[in-house]
């Protein structure tokens, strides 16, 4: 069953950059889809169009059978509440505790005043602790997040996103700033969420070794166009050169 369908999606920025050029994509429920390509190929723009952080210039986006391309106001907020987002630079509040950062993922489900005063219902705290256990941080809930390693902070960001109960989880270069061992740790938690909870994931990545290990399907962007769609094992040396350029060399994360 299709969860997300993009049809002839274009994005042209005010400076004239044509970041997406006619993207057609069908994402099935429960997939772990990875997007690859050079920096500037349109990967981040694609994710930001999907969750409507930016508006596409033309084309359509359908989510769970509904056209969401032109949503605004309360309808747009309800749509975004179904989509978790994990960023390269974590986007956490450093001076606050791990538990509170995770709880902030539930803000869309709560009246504003309570969280502003630091008050959250007990049932949400139970849920937040469950997500922290899932990502291996049950013993860190009282720590300030700026006392954690980069990999731990990204796992807090994953737990925070789960507080939205997302049907779709978007991860924009979630391991780009992490060392190889930590990269695998973070990717393993995303894989666990995908397989055990059935959450559909779209993840931007650079390293093909990670793509081959974790993706169920891959698309590649080059200069805003989709130039490859298939299984990770279908990315041959010839395809690698087409996607990244003739002078590119593959770097593995082991």
DRENMI-94499 format. One record per residue (C-alpha): residue in one letter; residue number from 1; y, z, x. Coordinates in nm, 2 decimals, decimal comma, always signed. Layout:
<nodes>
<node aa="a" i="NUM" py="Y" pz="Z" px="X"/>
...
</nodes>
This chain:
<nodes>
<node aa="x" i="1" py="+0,00" pz="+0,00" px="+0,00"/>
<node aa="x" i="2" py="+0,34" pz="-0,10" px="+0,13"/>
<node aa="x" i="3" py="+0,59" pz="+0,19" px="+0,18"/>
<node aa="x" i="4" py="+0,87" pz="-0,02" px="+0,34"/>
<node aa="x" i="5" py="+0,95" pz="-0,39" px="+0,32"/>
<node aa="x" i="6" py="+1,24" pz="-0,56" px="+0,51"/>
<node aa="x" i="7" py="+1,33" pz="-0,91" px="+0,40"/>
<node aa="x" i="8" py="+1,55" pz="-1,14" px="+0,61"/>
<node aa="x" i="9" py="+1,74" pz="-0,84" px="+0,75"/>
<node aa="x" i="10" py="+2,06" pz="-0,92" px="+0,95"/>
<node aa="x" i="11" py="+2,31" pz="-0,68" px="+1,11"/>
<node aa="x" i="12" py="+2,63" pz="-0,82" px="+1,26"/>
<node aa="x" i="13" py="+2,86" pz="-0,55" px="+1,41"/>
<node aa="x" i="14" py="+3,25" pz="-0,59" px="+1,38"/>
<node aa="x" i="15" py="+3,27" pz="-0,70" px="+1,75"/>
<node aa="x" i="16" py="+3,05" pz="-1,00" px="+1,66"/>
<node aa="x" i="17" py="+2,72" pz="-0,87" px="+1,81"/>
<node aa="x" i="18" py="+2,43" pz="-1,01" px="+1,60"/>
<node aa="x" i="19" py="+2,20" pz="-0,72" px="+1,65"/>
<node aa="x" i="20" py="+1,93" pz="-0,81" px="+1,40"/>
<node aa="x" i="21" py="+1,84" pz="-1,17" px="+1,31"/>
<node aa="x" i="22" py="+1,63" pz="-1,22" px="+1,00"/>
<node aa="x" i="23" py="+1,38" pz="-0,94" px="+1,04"/>
<node aa="x" i="24" py="+1,09" pz="-0,96" px="+0,80"/>
<node aa="x" i="25" py="+0,86" pz="-0,66" px="+0,81"/>
<node aa="x" i="26" py="+0,60" pz="-0,49" px="+0,59"/>
<node aa="x" i="27" py="+0,51" pz="-0,13" px="+0,68"/>
<node aa="x" i="28" py="+0,20" pz="+0,02" px="+0,52"/>
<node aa="x" i="29" py="+0,16" pz="+0,38" px="+0,41"/>
<node aa="x" i="30" py="+0,01" pz="+0,59" px="+0,69"/>
<node aa="x" i="31" py="+0,08" pz="+0,34" px="+0,97"/>
<node aa="x" i="32" py="+0,19" pz="+0,44" px="+1,32"/>
<node aa="x" i="33" py="+0,42" pz="+0,14" px="+1,39"/>
<node aa="x" i="34" py="+0,58" pz="+0,11" px="+1,74"/>
<node aa="x" i="35" py="+0,88" pz="-0,11" px="+1,81"/>
<node aa="x" i="36" py="+0,92" pz="-0,23" px="+2,17"/>
<node aa="x" i="37" py="+1,18" pz="-0,44" px="+2,35"/>
<node aa="x" i="38" py="+1,45" pz="-0,42" px="+2,61"/>
<node aa="x" i="39" py="+1,76" pz="-0,20" px="+2,57"/>
<node aa="x" i="40" py="+1,99" pz="-0,38" px="+2,34"/>
<node aa="x" i="41" py="+1,72" pz="-0,58" px="+2,17"/>
<node aa="x" i="42" py="+1,80" pz="-0,42" px="+1,83"/>
<node aa="x" i="43" py="+1,54" pz="-0,13" px="+1,81"/>
<node aa="x" i="44" py="+1,79" pz="+0,15" px="+1,74"/>
<node aa="x" i="45" py="+1,98" pz="-0,07" px="+1,50"/>
<node aa="x" i="46" py="+1,66" pz="-0,14" px="+1,31"/>
<node aa="x" i="47" py="+1,59" pz="+0,23" px="+1,25"/>
<node aa="x" i="48" py="+1,95" pz="+0,30" px="+1,15"/>
<node aa="x" i="49" py="+1,94" pz="+0,02" px="+0,90"/>
<node aa="x" i="50" py="+1,61" pz="+0,15" px="+0,76"/>
<node aa="x" i="51" py="+1,75" pz="+0,50" px="+0,69"/>
<node aa="x" i="52" py="+2,09" pz="+0,35" px="+0,60"/>
<node aa="x" i="53" py="+2,29" pz="+0,53" px="+0,87"/>
<node aa="x" i="54" py="+2,44" pz="+0,19" px="+0,90"/>
<node aa="x" i="55" py="+2,46" pz="-0,09" px="+0,64"/>
<node aa="x" i="56" py="+2,28" pz="-0,42" px="+0,70"/>
<node aa="x" i="57" py="+2,50" pz="-0,72" px="+0,68"/>
<node aa="x" i="58" py="+2,25" pz="-0,91" px="+0,47"/>
<node aa="x" i="59" py="+1,89" pz="-0,91" px="+0,36"/>
<node aa="x" i="60" py="+1,71" pz="-0,63" px="+0,17"/>
<node aa="x" i="61" py="+1,53" pz="-0,30" px="+0,23"/>
<node aa="x" i="62" py="+1,27" pz="-0,18" px="-0,02"/>
<node aa="x" i="63" py="+1,12" pz="+0,17" px="+0,00"/>
<node aa="x" i="64" py="+0,83" pz="+0,27" px="-0,22"/>
<node aa="x" i="65" py="+0,89" pz="-0,03" px="-0,44"/>
<node aa="x" i="66" py="+1,26" pz="+0,03" px="-0,49"/>
<node aa="x" i="67" py="+1,55" pz="-0,17" px="-0,35"/>
<node aa="x" i="68" py="+1,76" pz="+0,07" px="-0,14"/>
<node aa="x" i="69" py="+1,99" pz="-0,18" px="+0,03"/>
<node aa="x" i="70" py="+2,29" pz="-0,10" px="-0,18"/>
<node aa="x" i="71" py="+2,24" pz="+0,27" px="-0,26"/>
<node aa="x" i="72" py="+2,54" pz="+0,50" px="-0,23"/>
<node aa="x" i="73" py="+2,64" pz="+0,86" px="-0,31"/>
<node aa="x" i="74" py="+2,37" pz="+1,09" px="-0,45"/>
<node aa="x" i="75" py="+2,11" pz="+0,81" px="-0,47"/>
<node aa="x" i="76" py="+2,15" pz="+0,74" px="-0,10"/>
<node aa="x" i="77" py="+2,12" pz="+1,11" px="-0,02"/>
<node aa="x" i="78" py="+1,80" pz="+1,13" px="-0,22"/>
<node aa="x" i="79" py="+1,66" pz="+0,83" px="-0,03"/>
<node aa="x" i="80" py="+1,76" pz="+0,97" px="+0,31"/>
<node aa="x" i="81" py="+1,59" pz="+1,30" px="+0,22"/>
<node aa="x" i="82" py="+1,26" pz="+1,12" px="+0,22"/>
<node aa="x" i="83" py="+1,31" pz="+1,00" px="+0,58"/>
<node aa="x" i="84" py="+1,29" pz="+1,22" px="+0,89"/>
<node aa="x" i="85" py="+1,47" pz="+1,12" px="+1,21"/>
<node aa="x" i="86" py="+1,40" pz="+1,22" px="+1,56"/>
<node aa="x" i="87" py="+1,65" pz="+1,12" px="+1,83"/>
<node aa="x" i="88" py="+1,62" pz="+1,08" px="+2,20"/>
<node aa="x" i="89" py="+1,87" pz="+1,36" px="+2,27"/>
<node aa="x" i="90" py="+1,72" pz="+1,61" px="+2,01"/>
<node aa="x" i="91" py="+2,05" pz="+1,68" px="+1,82"/>
<node aa="x" i="92" py="+1,98" pz="+2,06" px="+1,80"/>
<node aa="x" i="93" py="+2,23" pz="+2,34" px="+1,78"/>
<node aa="x" i="94" py="+2,19" pz="+2,50" px="+2,12"/>
<node aa="x" i="95" py="+2,33" pz="+2,85" px="+2,05"/>
<node aa="x" i="96" py="+2,10" pz="+2,90" px="+1,75"/>
<node aa="x" i="97" py="+1,74" pz="+3,01" px="+1,75"/>
<node aa="x" i="98" py="+1,44" pz="+2,78" px="+1,73"/>
<node aa="x" i="99" py="+1,36" pz="+2,91" px="+1,38"/>
<node aa="x" i="100" py="+1,70" pz="+2,84" px="+1,25"/>
<node aa="x" i="101" py="+1,71" pz="+2,49" px="+1,40"/>
<node aa="x" i="102" py="+1,39" pz="+2,41" px="+1,22"/>
<node aa="x" i="103" py="+1,52" pz="+2,56" px="+0,89"/>
<node aa="x" i="104" py="+1,82" pz="+2,33" px="+0,91"/>
<node aa="x" i="105" py="+1,59" pz="+2,05" px="+0,82"/>
<node aa="x" i="106" py="+1,57" pz="+2,19" px="+0,47"/>
<node aa="x" i="107" py="+1,95" pz="+2,18" px="+0,41"/>
<node aa="x" i="108" py="+1,92" pz="+1,89" px="+0,17"/>
<node aa="x" i="109" py="+1,70" pz="+2,11" px="-0,06"/>
<node aa="x" i="110" py="+1,93" pz="+2,41" px="-0,07"/>
<node aa="x" i="111" py="+2,27" pz="+2,52" px="-0,20"/>
<node aa="x" i="112" py="+2,52" pz="+2,50" px="+0,09"/>
<node aa="x" i="113" py="+2,65" pz="+2,86" px="+0,09"/>
<node aa="x" i="114" py="+2,33" pz="+3,04" px="+0,19"/>
<node aa="x" i="115" py="+2,26" pz="+2,84" px="+0,51"/>
<node aa="x" i="116" py="+2,62" pz="+2,87" px="+0,61"/>
<node aa="x" i="117" py="+2,58" pz="+3,24" px="+0,60"/>
<node aa="x" i="118" py="+2,25" pz="+3,22" px="+0,78"/>
<node aa="x" i="119" py="+2,04" pz="+3,31" px="+0,47"/>
<node aa="x" i="120" py="+1,72" pz="+3,11" px="+0,40"/>
<node aa="x" i="121" py="+1,45" pz="+3,19" px="+0,14"/>
<node aa="x" i="122" py="+1,14" pz="+3,36" px="+0,27"/>
<node aa="x" i="123" py="+0,92" pz="+3,08" px="+0,15"/>
<node aa="x" i="124" py="+1,12" pz="+2,84" px="+0,37"/>
<node aa="x" i="125" py="+1,08" pz="+3,07" px="+0,67"/>
<node aa="x" i="126" py="+0,70" pz="+3,07" px="+0,61"/>
<node aa="x" i="127" py="+0,71" pz="+2,69" px="+0,60"/>
<node aa="x" i="128" py="+0,92" pz="+2,66" px="+0,91"/>
<node aa="x" i="129" py="+0,68" pz="+2,89" px="+1,10"/>
<node aa="x" i="130" py="+0,39" pz="+2,67" px="+0,99"/>
<node aa="x" i="131" py="+0,56" pz="+2,37" px="+1,14"/>
<node aa="x" i="132" py="+0,63" pz="+2,55" px="+1,46"/>
<node aa="x" i="133" py="+0,26" pz="+2,64" px="+1,48"/>
<node aa="x" i="134" py="+0,18" pz="+2,27" px="+1,43"/>
<node aa="x" i="135" py="+0,39" pz="+2,17" px="+1,73"/>
<node aa="x" i="136" py="+0,27" pz="+2,46" px="+1,95"/>
<node aa="x" i="137" py="+0,59" pz="+2,67" px="+1,94"/>
<node aa="x" i="138" py="+0,49" pz="+2,97" px="+1,72"/>
<node aa="x" i="139" py="+0,58" pz="+3,21" px="+2,00"/>
<node aa="x" i="140" py="+0,93" pz="+3,06" px="+2,05"/>
<node aa="x" i="141" py="+1,09" pz="+3,11" px="+1,71"/>
<node aa="x" i="142" py="+1,35" pz="+3,37" px="+1,83"/>
<node aa="x" i="143" py="+1,45" pz="+3,18" px="+2,15"/>
<node aa="x" i="144" py="+1,77" pz="+3,00" px="+2,17"/>
<node aa="x" i="145" py="+1,69" pz="+2,63" px="+2,19"/>
<node aa="x" i="146" py="+1,90" pz="+2,58" px="+2,50"/>
<node aa="x" i="147" py="+1,65" pz="+2,81" px="+2,68"/>
<node aa="x" i="148" py="+1,36" pz="+2,57" px="+2,61"/>
<node aa="x" i="149" py="+1,24" pz="+2,27" px="+2,82"/>
<node aa="x" i="150" py="+1,32" pz="+1,92" px="+2,71"/>
<node aa="x" i="151" py="+0,98" pz="+1,86" px="+2,57"/>
<node aa="x" i="152" py="+0,99" pz="+2,19" px="+2,37"/>
<node aa="x" i="153" py="+1,33" pz="+2,10" px="+2,23"/>
<node aa="x" i="154" py="+1,19" pz="+1,76" px="+2,11"/>
<node aa="x" i="155" py="+0,90" pz="+1,95" px="+1,94"/>
<node aa="x" i="156" py="+1,16" pz="+2,17" px="+1,77"/>
<node aa="x" i="157" py="+1,33" pz="+1,85" px="+1,65"/>
<node aa="x" i="158" py="+0,99" pz="+1,73" px="+1,51"/>
<node aa="x" i="159" py="+0,93" pz="+2,06" px="+1,33"/>
<node aa="x" i="160" py="+1,28" pz="+2,03" px="+1,19"/>
<node aa="x" i="161" py="+1,22" pz="+1,68" px="+1,05"/>
<node aa="x" i="162" py="+0,90" pz="+1,80" px="+0,88"/>
<node aa="x" i="163" py="+1,11" pz="+2,05" px="+0,67"/>
<node aa="x" i="164" py="+1,23" pz="+1,74" px="+0,48"/>
<node aa="x" i="165" py="+0,87" pz="+1,66" px="+0,37"/>
<node aa="x" i="166" py="+0,93" pz="+1,31" px="+0,49"/>
<node aa="x" i="167" py="+0,73" pz="+1,01" px="+0,36"/>
<node aa="x" i="168" py="+0,86" pz="+0,82" px="+0,66"/>
<node aa="x" i="169" py="+0,94" pz="+0,95" px="+1,01"/>
<node aa="x" i="170" py="+1,16" pz="+0,75" px="+1,24"/>
<node aa="x" i="171" py="+1,16" pz="+0,83" px="+1,61"/>
<node aa="x" i="172" py="+1,42" pz="+0,66" px="+1,83"/>
<node aa="x" i="173" py="+1,30" pz="+0,67" px="+2,19"/>
<node aa="x" i="174" py="+1,17" pz="+1,03" px="+2,14"/>
<node aa="x" i="175" py="+1,03" pz="+1,05" px="+2,50"/>
<node aa="x" i="176" py="+1,29" pz="+0,85" px="+2,69"/>
<node aa="x" i="177" py="+1,44" pz="+1,16" px="+2,86"/>
<node aa="x" i="178" py="+1,11" pz="+1,34" px="+2,93"/>
<node aa="x" i="179" py="+0,87" pz="+1,34" px="+3,22"/>
<node aa="x" i="180" py="+0,53" pz="+1,16" px="+3,18"/>
<node aa="x" i="181" py="+0,32" pz="+1,47" px="+3,11"/>
<node aa="x" i="182" py="+0,57" pz="+1,60" px="+2,85"/>
<node aa="x" i="183" py="+0,59" pz="+1,25" px="+2,70"/>
<node aa="x" i="184" py="+0,22" pz="+1,25" px="+2,61"/>
<node aa="x" i="185" py="+0,25" pz="+1,60" px="+2,47"/>
<node aa="x" i="186" py="+0,53" pz="+1,49" px="+2,23"/>
<node aa="x" i="187" py="+0,35" pz="+1,17" px="+2,14"/>
<node aa="x" i="188" py="+0,03" pz="+1,37" px="+2,06"/>
<node aa="x" i="189" py="+0,21" pz="+1,59" px="+1,81"/>
<node aa="x" i="190" py="+0,35" pz="+1,28" px="+1,64"/>
<node aa="x" i="191" py="+0,00" pz="+1,13" px="+1,63"/>
<node aa="x" i="192" py="-0,13" pz="+1,46" px="+1,48"/>
<node aa="x" i="193" py="+0,14" pz="+1,44" px="+1,21"/>
<node aa="x" i="194" py="+0,05" pz="+1,08" px="+1,14"/>
<node aa="x" i="195" py="-0,33" pz="+1,14" px="+1,12"/>
<node aa="x" i="196" py="-0,35" pz="+1,48" px="+0,96"/>
<node aa="x" i="197" py="-0,06" pz="+1,47" px="+0,72"/>
<node aa="x" i="198" py="-0,06" pz="+1,09" px="+0,66"/>
<node aa="x" i="199" py="+0,31" pz="+1,06" px="+0,74"/>
<node aa="x" i="200" py="+0,41" pz="+0,70" px="+0,81"/>
<node aa="x" i="201" py="+0,58" pz="+0,68" px="+1,15"/>
<node aa="x" i="202" py="+0,80" pz="+0,41" px="+1,31"/>
<node aa="x" i="203" py="+0,87" pz="+0,48" px="+1,67"/>
<node aa="x" i="204" py="+1,08" pz="+0,30" px="+1,93"/>
<node aa="x" i="205" py="+0,92" pz="+0,31" px="+2,28"/>
<node aa="x" i="206" py="+0,96" pz="+0,15" px="+2,62"/>
<node aa="x" i="207" py="+0,63" pz="+0,22" px="+2,80"/>
<node aa="x" i="208" py="+0,34" pz="+0,00" px="+2,70"/>
<node aa="x" i="209" py="+0,09" pz="+0,26" px="+2,82"/>
<node aa="x" i="210" py="+0,21" pz="+0,49" px="+2,54"/>
<node aa="x" i="211" py="+0,21" pz="+0,20" px="+2,30"/>
<node aa="x" i="212" py="-0,15" pz="+0,12" px="+2,37"/>
<node aa="x" i="213" py="-0,25" pz="+0,48" px="+2,34"/>
<node aa="x" i="214" py="-0,07" pz="+0,58" px="+2,01"/>
<node aa="x" i="215" py="+0,03" pz="+0,28" px="+1,80"/>
<node aa="x" i="216" py="-0,18" pz="+0,13" px="+1,52"/>
<node aa="x" i="217" py="+0,05" pz="-0,18" px="+1,52"/>
<node aa="x" i="218" py="+0,33" pz="-0,31" px="+1,73"/>
<node aa="x" i="219" py="+0,63" pz="-0,53" px="+1,68"/>
<node aa="x" i="220" py="+0,86" pz="-0,65" px="+1,96"/>
<node aa="x" i="221" py="+1,23" pz="-0,74" px="+1,94"/>
<node aa="x" i="222" py="+1,42" pz="-0,96" px="+2,17"/>
<node aa="x" i="223" py="+1,79" pz="-1,03" px="+2,12"/>
<node aa="x" i="224" py="+1,76" pz="-0,92" px="+1,76"/>
<node aa="x" i="225" py="+1,46" pz="-1,14" px="+1,67"/>
<node aa="x" i="226" py="+1,11" pz="-1,03" px="+1,61"/>
<node aa="x" i="227" py="+0,90" pz="-1,21" px="+1,87"/>
<node aa="x" i="228" py="+0,57" pz="-1,03" px="+1,84"/>
<node aa="x" i="229" py="+0,36" pz="-0,86" px="+1,57"/>
<node aa="x" i="230" py="+0,01" pz="-0,74" px="+1,63"/>
<node aa="x" i="231" py="-0,23" pz="-0,48" px="+1,77"/>
<node aa="x" i="232" py="-0,14" pz="-0,30" px="+2,10"/>
<node aa="x" i="233" py="-0,44" pz="-0,46" px="+2,27"/>
<node aa="x" i="234" py="-0,29" pz="-0,81" px="+2,19"/>
<node aa="x" i="235" py="+0,00" pz="-0,76" px="+2,42"/>
<node aa="x" i="236" py="-0,12" pz="-0,97" px="+2,71"/>
<node aa="x" i="237" py="+0,06" pz="-1,03" px="+3,04"/>
<node aa="x" i="238" py="+0,20" pz="-1,35" px="+2,90"/>
<node aa="x" i="239" py="+0,33" pz="-1,16" px="+2,59"/>
<node aa="x" i="240" py="+0,48" pz="-0,89" px="+2,82"/>
<node aa="x" i="241" py="+0,68" pz="-1,15" px="+3,01"/>
<node aa="x" i="242" py="+0,80" pz="-1,31" px="+2,69"/>
<node aa="x" i="243" py="+0,92" pz="-0,98" px="+2,55"/>
<node aa="x" i="244" py="+1,07" pz="-0,83" px="+2,86"/>
<node aa="x" i="245" py="+1,14" pz="-1,13" px="+3,08"/>
<node aa="x" i="246" py="+0,97" pz="-1,31" px="+3,37"/>
<node aa="x" i="247" py="+1,08" pz="-1,07" px="+3,63"/>
<node aa="x" i="248" py="+0,97" pz="-0,75" px="+3,44"/>
<node aa="x" i="249" py="+0,69" pz="-0,54" px="+3,58"/>
<node aa="x" i="250" py="+0,50" pz="-0,29" px="+3,37"/>
<node aa="x" i="251" py="+0,54" pz="+0,08" px="+3,45"/>
<node aa="x" i="252" py="+0,26" pz="+0,31" px="+3,33"/>
<node aa="x" i="253" py="+0,28" pz="+0,67" px="+3,21"/>
<node aa="x" i="254" py="-0,05" pz="+0,83" px="+3,28"/>
</nodes>
